Amino acid sequence: MAVTDRRAGRRVERALTAVHRAREHAARLVAGPAATPAALEAARRGLAAAVVDLRATADAAAGEWWQRALPQERVVLAEQAAHRTLAATVRRQGLLPDPGTSTHTHTEGASP
């Protein structure tokens, strides 16, 4: 006997919405001049949790054989955008170098 989850598709939609809202909030903080380290950290953690929940929800829904097709492309695009925003929050916090600057110095005669 198989037990199916009839609400899996709706959960994916809610998880996508949660990632979108958390990403928008984090992006506003990153762009704002007065974001506190605590606010950035809270936004980063909230976005990370939303992305983890989205992946778990999408994976669970993918196992429901009777469901309509899941919005896999939307899930992937939301994850990619969220990861870019997560990286921006970490850079803004000073925990990761800006990709436009190099922390690697090359010395003559050294192997790459």
Salt bridges, closest charged atoms under 4 A:
ASP5 OD2 - ARG11 NH1 2.29
GLU13 OE2 - ARG74 NH1 3.02
GLU24 OE2 - ARG23 NH2 2.82
GLU41 OE2 - ARG44 NH2 2.59
GLU41 OE2 - ARG45 NE 2.69
ASP59 OD1 - ARG55 NH1 2.69
GLU79 OE2 - ARG55 NE 2.80
